[in-house]
Amino acid sequence: MPISLILYICLGVASLAIAAYVILAERSRRAIVSRAGERAGVVTVVGVAAKPRSAGESIIRRAAVFVPETWASDTKTGEALVQAGYDGPLAPLAYGAIRIAVLVGIPLLVGLVASTTSFSNFVFYVGAAAVIALILPKWYLIRAVRLRQERVRRSLPDALDLLVVCIEAGISLDAAILRVAKDLGTAHPELANELIVVNRKTNAGMPRSDALYGLWARTGVEEVRALITHIVQGEKWGTSSGKVLRVYSETLRRQRRQAAEKKAATAPVKMLVPLAIFIFPALLMVILGPVMMNVMTLFKQ
């Protein structure tokens, strides 16, 4: 076996191992934080930075040496990671390490597979794999943000209904937010976790308006921003929070129904492309195929 092939195999396996370990370490950290929040209900965030580093955090920080500074300190990427649900302090470093591992591992594996081809094909395959490896993590992050925002958007009407019931029962807004977060933990975990974060911030002394606007910054959903604006203005002018939430809940349900009707109306237009590419040619072959064969037979005679 040539030495270059052995190096390709070793580097590819090492890159995949680093990427897998970084992903598992981040998932483990998030699972521990989630279980701790479920046990404690509401806990303070003071002193989190003073916790001893785990083995996963140490390895991620060591791997961060190979991450470009622009990747590790990119503000837009950090906001996108938070909106995708990866809000840990090491999430940007882990994301940068994964990008490096993918950028190195995929071209190496493709080069290993295409090592028996000609040099021009080898360069083409490796270059295409490098472009795909460069785009793939960004595409995954954008898709994760979009899917999480859609889940949060769908869970808003249910959360608002529960908030209205709690507030009209005489519970304060902070206690109602905590109660709704606990009740929605199974059905809508994304919004429930964000509401728990809002409750923790208010308990730590942050103004409620700032904590609520932080909820919008962490999700990026425009409906959440409008809801927070209504709540803050209602408290400022002395309007009942229950009435504001009830009206906005009805507005959200109407908007969701209109969005579903819009998608249903645009479905025939979207179906034209697959029909024109896949269905119509097959129909033409089935209908005109025998006729064309008969015509060709007549011309041969």
C-alpha positions in Angstrom: 0.0 0.0 0.0 1.5 3.4 -0.9 2.4 5.9 1.8 0.1 8.6 0.4 -2.9 6.2 0.7 -2.1 5.5 4.3 -1.8 9.2 5.1 -5.2 9.8 3.4 -6.8 7.1 5.6 -5.2 8.4 8.8 -6.1 12.0 8.2 -9.7 11.2 7.2 -10.3 9.0 10.2 -8.8 11.6 12.6 -10.9 14.4 11.1 -14.1 12.4 11.4 -13.2 11.4 15.0 -12.6 15.0 16.0 -15.9 16.1 14.4 -17.9 13.3 16.0 -16.3 14.0 19.5 -17.1 17.7 19.2 -20.7 17.0 18.3 -21.2 14.5 21.1 -19.5 16.8 23.7 -21.9 19.7 22.8 -24.9 17.4 22.9 -23.8 16.0 26.3 -23.4 19.5 27.7 -26.8 20.6 26.5 -28.4 17.5 27.9 -26.8 18.1 31.3 -28.0 21.7 31.4 -31.5 20.7 30.3 -31.7 18.0 33.1 -30.4 20.5 35.7 -33.1 23.0 34.6 -35.8 20.4 34.9 -34.8 19.3 38.4 -34.3 22.8 39.7 -37.2 24.5 37.9 -35.6 27.9 38.1 -31.9 28.3 38.9 -29.6 31.3 38.8 -26.9 31.7 36.2 -24.4 33.3 38.5 -21.2 31.3 38.8 -21.6 29.2 35.7 -18.4 30.5 34.3 -16.5 29.4 37.4 -17.4 25.7 36.9 -14.4 23.4 36.3 -13.8 22.6 32.7 -14.8 19.1 31.5 -12.7 17.0 29.2 -14.9 17.9 26.2 -14.5 21.6 26.8 -10.7 21.2 27.1 -10.5 19.4 23.8 -12.7 21.9 22.1 -10.5 24.8 23.4 -7.4 23.0 22.2 -9.0 22.4 18.8 -9.9 26.1 18.7 -6.2 26.8 18.0 -6.7 25.6 14.4 -9.9 27.6 13.9 -9.4 30.9 12.1 -10.1 33.9 14.2 -12.7 35.2 11.8 -14.7 32.0 12.3 -14.5 31.9 16.1 -15.4 35.6 16.6 -18.0 36.0 13.8 -20.9 37.8 15.3 -23.4 36.8 12.7 -22.4 33.1 13.1 -22.8 33.4 16.8 -26.3 34.8 16.5 -27.2 32.1 14.0 -26.0 29.4 16.4 -28.0 30.8 19.2 -31.1 31.0 17.0 -30.5 27.4 15.9 -30.4 26.3 19.6 -26.7 26.0 20.1 -26.3 28.7 22.8 -23.3 27.3 24.7 -20.2 29.4 25.3 -18.1 27.0 23.2 -20.7 26.7 20.4 -18.8 29.0 18.0 -15.5 27.2 18.6 -17.2 23.8 18.2 -18.8 25.0 15.0 -15.5 26.3 13.7 -13.8 23.0 14.6 -16.5 21.1 12.8 -16.0 23.3 9.7 -12.3 22.6 9.7 -12.9 18.8 10.2 -15.4 18.7 7.3 -13.2 20.9 5.1 -10.3 18.5 5.6 -12.1 15.2 5.9 -14.5 15.3 2.9 -11.8 16.2 0.3 -9.5 13.6 1.8 -12.1 10.8 1.5 -13.0 11.9 -2.0 -9.3 12.0 -2.9 -8.9 8.5 -1.5 -11.8 7.2 -3.6 -10.7 9.0 -6.8 -7.0 8.2 -6.4 -7.1 5.6 -9.2 -8.6 8.1 -11.8 -6.6 10.5 -14.0 -5.0 13.6 -12.6 -7.6 16.0 -14.2 -10.5 14.0 -12.8 -8.8 13.7 -9.4 -8.4 17.5 -9.2 -12.0 18.1 -10.3 -13.4 15.7 -7.7 -11.3 17.0 -4.9 -12.1 20.6 -5.8 -15.8 19.9 -6.0 -15.6 18.1 -2.6 -13.8 21.1 -1.1 -16.5 23.5 -2.3 -19.2 21.2 -0.9 -17.4 20.9 2.4 -17.1 24.7 2.6 -20.8 25.2 1.9 -22.3 22.2 3.9 -21.9 23.5 7.5 -23.4 26.9 6.5 -26.3 25.2 4.8 -26.9 23.0 7.8 -26.8 26.1 10.1 -29.2 28.1 8.0 -31.6 25.1 7.8 -31.4 24.5 11.5 -32.3 28.2 12.2 -35.2 28.0 9.8 -36.7 24.8 11.2 -36.3 26.0 14.8 -38.0 29.3 14.0 -40.8 27.5 12.3 -41.3 25.3 15.4 -41.3 28.4 17.7 -43.8 30.1 15.4 -46.2 27.2 15.5 -46.0 26.9 19.3 -46.8 30.6 20.0 -50.6 30.3 19.9 -50.7 27.5 22.4 -48.3 29.3 24.7 -50.4 32.5 24.5 -53.6 30.5 25.3 -51.9 29.1 28.4 -50.6 32.6 29.4 -54.0 34.1 29.1 -55.5 31.3 31.3 -52.8 31.8 33.9 -53.0 35.6 34.0 -56.8 35.7 34.1 -56.5 33.3 37.1 -54.6 36.0 39.0 -51.0 34.8 38.5 -48.4 37.4 37.8 -46.7 37.5 34.4 -43.4 36.1 35.6 -45.1 33.2 37.4 -47.3 32.6 34.3 -44.2 32.5 32.0 -42.6 29.9 34.3 -45.8 27.8 34.5 -46.2 27.8 30.7 -42.6 26.8 30.3 -43.1 23.8 32.5 -46.4 22.8 30.8 -44.9 23.2 27.2 -41.7 21.3 28.0 -42.9 18.1 26.2 -45.0 19.5 23.4 -42.9 22.6 22.5 -39.4 22.2 24.1 -37.8 25.1 22.1 -40.2 27.8 23.3 -40.3 26.3 26.8 -36.5 26.5 27.1 -36.5 30.1 25.9 -39.2 31.0 28.4 -37.2 29.4 31.2 -34.2 31.6 30.1 -36.4 34.7 30.3 -37.5 33.7 33.8 -33.9 33.1 34.9 -32.9 36.5 33.6 -35.7 38.3 35.4 -34.9 36.5 38.6 -31.3 37.6 38.3 -32.3 41.2 38.3 -32.6 42.0 34.6 -35.6 44.2 33.6 -38.5 42.2 32.2 -38.6 44.2 28.9 -34.9 43.5 28.3 -35.4 39.8 29.1 -38.3 39.6 26.7 -36.4 41.4 23.9 -33.6 38.9 24.6 -36.2 36.2 23.7 -36.7 37.8 20.3 -32.9 38.0 19.8 -32.5 34.4 20.6 -35.2 33.2 18.3 -35.3 35.7 15.5 -39.0 35.2 15.0 -40.9 38.4 14.0 -44.1 37.3 15.7 -42.2 37.1 19.0 -40.9 40.7 18.5 -44.5 41.9 17.9 -45.8 40.0 20.9 -43.1 41.5 23.1 -43.8 45.0 21.8 -47.5 44.6 22.7 -46.7 43.3 26.2 -44.2 46.1 26.9 -46.5 48.8 25.6 -49.5 47.3 27.5 -47.6 47.4 30.7 -46.5 51.0 30.0 -50.0 52.3 29.4 -51.7 50.1 32.0 -53.5 47.8 29.6 -54.5 44.3 30.8 -51.9 41.8 29.8 -54.6 39.1 29.4 -56.6 41.1 26.8 -53.4 41.9 24.9 -52.4 38.2 24.8 -55.9 37.0 23.9 -56.1 39.5 20.9 -52.6 38.6 19.7 -53.3 34.9 20.0 -56.3 35.2 17.8 -54.2 37.3 15.4 -51.5 34.6 15.2 -54.0 31.9 14.6 -55.6 33.9 11.8 -52.1 34.5 10.3 -51.3 30.9 10.5 -54.5 30.0 8.7 -53.8 32.5 6.0 -50.3 31.2 5.6 -51.7 27.7 5.1 -54.2 28.9 2.6 -51.4 30.8 0.7 -49.3 27.6 0.5 -52.3 25.6 -0.7 -53.0 28.3 -3.4 -49.4 28.2 -4.7 -49.2 24.4 -4.8 -50.5 24.0 -8.4 -47.9 26.5 -9.6 -45.1 24.7 -7.9 -46.3 21.4 -9.4 -45.8 22.6 -12.9 -42.1 22.1 -12.9 -42.1 18.4 -11.8 -45.0 17.8 -14.2 -43.2 19.3 -17.1 -39.9 17.5 -16.3 -41.1 14.1 -15.2 -44.8 13.4 -16.0 -45.3 15.0 -19.5 -42.3 13.3 -21.2 -43.4 9.9 -19.9 -46.9 10.5 -21.2 -45.6 11.6 -24.5 -43.5 8.5 -24.8 -46.4 6.2 -23.9 -48.9 7.9 -26.2 -46.7 8.8 -29.2 -44.2 5.9 -28.9 -46.2 3.3 -30.8 -47.3 5.8 -33.4 -43.7 6.8 -34.1 -42.6 3.1 -34.3 -45.3 2.5 -36.9 -44.3 5.6 -38.9 -40.7 4.5 -38.9 -41.7 1.0 -40.1 -43.7 2.5 -42.9 -40.7 4.7 -44.0 -38.4 1.7 -44.0 -40.6 -0.2 -46.3 
